[in-house]
């Protein structure tokens, strides 16, 4: 609708997962690397978690585009079923004919399929998306599937993908055996402010537009309100472009984004739906002062999130500055120590002939040589103290490295 108005060739902020326009932030790039590592090493279980809309499904589809031709892959997206239904679904995804409801028979058919693929040199991968919705029995059956193996090789790799609560469930005592079998585990965190700016610019460029279509203040507001979740960013940006098109704007300023937020197109991360919101003492529900109070609370939450990010960056900068300072101090002390050692060696060489001459004299003049020896010993003791100070400084520096 608005593409031609902004000089775009496509909608840049569709919420449909599209691996062709995947923005690899540092977190997403690391996640993809971990997934590829787990597959290449043929580990039994791989766990990928992240908030709703963090980009998990897009990552999976990007990975599948790379590996699907090299292995047999089954992907289960709907997990709201029983353990028996899950086994039948797995057989169906692998195109294994099954005309029985017997669980043991299901396992036999799956095991025979895996043996046949192993004999052909093929690798088999099962991906379970939205795994946080699996029942306890289904999770236990998935663990049992890892027992389908030869003497020296796992026949079936399993990748569990889900929201953070999946990771919390696996930390429970009843799932300890499954958790212990997870060899690769990665959690996708939200985008920070800089990554959000790069993400928006990247998506616009991919659609043929200019990356500065959104004003910096508008991008910052989008980041604070969305919490850095890509899907929420997409919803806000897409709506802002619609509003800008309606007002015949060529550039999206902060005022447009504020209007999008006011119309509650995308609820802030962590906010409950109005129907499920609990009453709080002193707060009016459904009218009166309630909405104003909630708006102020949301504004405070956004400010706190921004302050937290600024604090983390400041802490990192302070640590780096301290480390650099200690490194410079260490170099200075090292140079000073080297100069003292050179002077000490020179002093010893000068005093050795004089000491030999003075030792042969039996008169009172030999006292000068003894005094010089005491002076040399004093200098040597000072050098030792300098060396101890140097070692203490080195330990202090190593202890402060982030």
N, C-alpha and C positions, 0 to 999 in steps of 0.2 A: 504493500500500500504506500509506504513512504520511501521506498528504495530510490526511486528516481529523483525525489526531492533533495536527498542528501548526496546524490551521485554514487549510490551503491549499486552493486550488481546482485546482491542477495541480502537476506535478513542476517545481520551479524550476531544477534543474540537469541537465537532459537534455543529453547530448553531441551530439545531432542538431542540425546548424546550423539555427537558426530566426531569420530576419530580423525577425520580429515582436517579439522580445525582445532585439534587438541593443543591447548596452551601448556607447555611443559614448564611450570614453575619449578623452583628448586625441589620442593616437596614432591611434586608429581614426577619429576625426572628421577628422583631417588626411588620412588615407589616402583616405577617401571623397571629400573635397574634391578631392584630386589626381586621382582617377579621373574624377570628373565634369568636372573642367577638361579633362583629356585628351580626353574624348569630345566635349565642346562645341567644342573647338578642332580636332577631326578630325586629331589627330596620328597618325603611322603606327604606332608601337609604344608600348605602356604596360607597365611592369614593376612587379609587386607581389610582394614577398617577405616571409617571416616564418617563425618556427619552427613546428614541427608543433603544431597546436592553438592557434595565435595568433589565429585568427578570420578567416583569409583567405577561406574559402569562404562564411562567413556574410556578410561584406562584399560579396562578389560577388553573392550572392542578393539582398541588400538593394538593391544598385545595379540589378540586373535588374528588380526590381519597379517601379522608377521609370522605366526606359527601354525595357523590352521592347516596349511598344506603339508606340514611336516609331521602331523600327528592326528590321532582320532580324538576329537573334542566333543564333550557334551556339556551344555550349559542349561542350568535349571534356574529360572528367574522367579517362579512362584513356589514358595516353600510352605504355604499354609495347608499341609496335609499330614497324614499319619506316616509312621515308619514304613508300613506295608505299601502305602501309596507311593512313597518316595522311591522304593526299590523298583516298582513298576514303571515309574517315570524315568528312572535312570536307564532301564532296559529300552524304553521307547526312544529316548534321546540317542542311544547308541544303535538304534534300528535293529534290536535283538527281538525276534519274534517270541511272544509269550502268550500262552492260552490257558494259564493256570493262575490261581491266587495263592498258591503255596509258597511261603517265604523261603523255605529251603531250596525249592526248585528255582526260585529267582536267583539265589546266590550261586547255584550250580551253573545256570545259564551265563551269568555274568563272569564267573571264573573261567568257564570254557572260552568265552569271547576274549578275555584277557590273555589266556594261554595262546590262542590262535594268533593274536596280534603280536605277542612276544616272539613267537616262532617266525613271523614275517619280518621281525625287526622294527615293528611300529611301536610308537610311544602313545599312551592313553592318558588323557587328562579329563577330570570331572570338575566343573566350576559350579559352585552353589552360591548364587547371589541372594541377597536378603536373608542370609543364614541366621540372623538373629530371631527369625520367626519360626525356626525349626523347633519341634517338640523335643523334650528330653530323650524320648525313645529314638527319635530320628537322628539326633546327634550321636547317640550311642551306637546306632547302626552304622553311621558314617565312620566312626572310629573302627568298628569291626571290619569295614571294607579295606582298611590298611593292612589287614592280615592276609589279603590275597596277594601273595608274592612267591617268588621262587626262593631257592636257597640263598641267593646273593643279590637279588634285585627286586625292587618294588614294581608290581605290575600296574598299579593305578595311582597316579598322582591326584591329589584332591586340593582344590583351592576354595577356601571359605571366604566369602566377601560379605560384609555387613556393617551395621552401624556400631557405635561405641559400646552399646549394651551387649553385643556379642562377645567382645573382649572381657567384659565384666562377668558374663556367665561362665566363660572358660576358666576364670579364676576361682570359681566355686569348687569345693572339695570333690563333689560328685563328677566333675569333668576333668579331674587332675590327669588321668591317663591320656585323655585326648590332648590336653594342653602340652603335655610332655612330648608329644609327637610332632608338634608344630616346629619346623626347622627354620622357616622364614616368616617374619612377622613385621608388618609395617602399618603405621597409622598416618593417614593423610590429614594434615592440619590445614586450617583455613589460610587464605592468602593474606599477607600483610599489606600495608598501604601502598608500598612501591609495587608489589606484585599485582595488586588490583589495578593500578594505573597501567602497568604493562599489559595486563590481561585485556582491559577494555580497548587499548590501542591496537593490540594484536588482532582482536576479533574484527574491529572496524577495517583494518588494513586487509584482512582476508576477504572481506566483502567489497573491496575496491574503494574504500573511503580513506579519509585523512585521519591519522591517529589522534589529532588534537580536536576532534569533533566535540568532545566534552571538555568543559573548562576545568582547570585543576581543582577549584573549590567544589565543583559538582562531583568530581571523582572522589575527593576526600569524604564528602557527605555520603556517597553511595557505599564507600568502604565501611564507614562507621555504622550505617544502618543495616547493611547486609551481613556484617560480621566476617566479611571475606569469603563467604560461601559462593562459589561460581554460579549456581543455579539462581540464587537470590539476586546476584549482580545482573544476570541476564534479564530477569523479570523487571528489575528497576530500569535498566538501560533501554530495554525494548519499549516500555511504557513512556519513558522520557522522550524517546524519538517520536512516538505517536503524538504526544502532547506538543512537541516542537513543530511537528508537521501541521498540526491543527492551527497553531499560532503563526505559521509561515516563518519559522525561525531557521536559520542556517547553522546555529551554534547552540549547544545545550549548556545553559548557565545554571548557577546554583538555584535560582528561583524555580526553574522547571523541576528539578529534583525534589525541592521542598514540597512542591505541589503533588508530586507523585507520592511522597511519604504521607502527606496530609490525607490523601485519598486512600491510604492504607492498601496500596497495591501489593506491597511486599511487607509482611510483618517482620519486625526485628527478630533476630535470632534469639531463641530462648523465651519469646513471648507466648503466652497461652492464648488459645482462642477465647473470645468473649464468653461463649456459652459455658466453658469449663473453668472460668476464672473464679477463684474462691474469694469470698468477702474478707476484707482485712479491717481490723478494728480502726474506726475513725475514717473509713473511706466509703463514700457513697457509691452504690452500684447501679449502673444503668443510666445515670443522669446526674444533674446537679454539678458538684465539684469533682466527681469521679474522673471523667475524661481528662480534665485539666491536670489533676494529680498524676494520672498515668502518663500523660505526655511529659511532665517534668521528670518522672521516674525514668522514662526511656531516654530522655536527654542526659540525665545524670549517668545512666549506664553506658551510653555512648562515650561520654566524656571520660569516664573511668577506664574504658577500654583503650581510648587513645592515650591517656596518661600512662597506662600499663606498658604500651608499646614504646612510648618515649622513655620510660624508666629503664626498660630492657636495653634499648639502644645506648642510653647514657651509661649504664653499668658496664656494658661491653666496651665502650670508649674509654672509661676510666681504667678498666683492667688492662687494656692495650697500652694506654699511656704509662701506667705504672710499670708494665713489663719493659717498655722501651727505655724508661728512665733507669731501671735497675740494670738493664743490659749495658747502657752507656756508662753507668757508674762502675760496673764490673770491668769494662774495657779500660777505663781510666786507672783503676787500681792495679790492673794487670801491667799496664805500661809503667806505672810507678814502681811496682815490685821488680820488674825487669831492670829498671835503672839502678835500683838499690843493690840488686844482685851483682850487676856489672861493677858497681863501685866497690862492693865488698870484695870481689875477686881481685880487683886492682890493688886494693889495700893490702890483701894477703901477700900478693906478689912483691910489693914494695917492702913489707915488714920482714919477710923471710931472711934476706941477707943481713939486715940490721940486727935481727934477733940473734943470728949466729955470732956476729961480732961482739954484741953486748954480753952474750953468755960466757965469752972467754975472759972478759974483764972481771976482776975481783974487787975493784974499788967501788966507791959509791955511785959511779956513773951508770952502773947497771940498773939502777932504779928507774931511769928513763925508759928503758926497754920494757920493763915490767909494767910500767904505767901504760905504755902503748898497747901492750897485749891486753890489758884490762879494757882499754878503749875499744879494741877490735871485738872482744867478747861481748861488750855491751851493744855494739852495732849489730852483731850476729843475733843476739837475743831480740833486738828490735825487729829484725827481719823476720824472725820466727813468729813474732806477734802479728806482723803484717800478713804473713801467710795464713795464720789462723783466722784473722779478720776476713781475708779473701774467701776462705772456705765457708765461713759463716754467711757471708753475703751471697755466695753461690747457692747455698741451701735455701736461704730466704727467697731468692729469685725463683728457684724451682718450685717452691711451695706456693708461690702466687701466680704461677702460670695457669690461665683459664682452661 
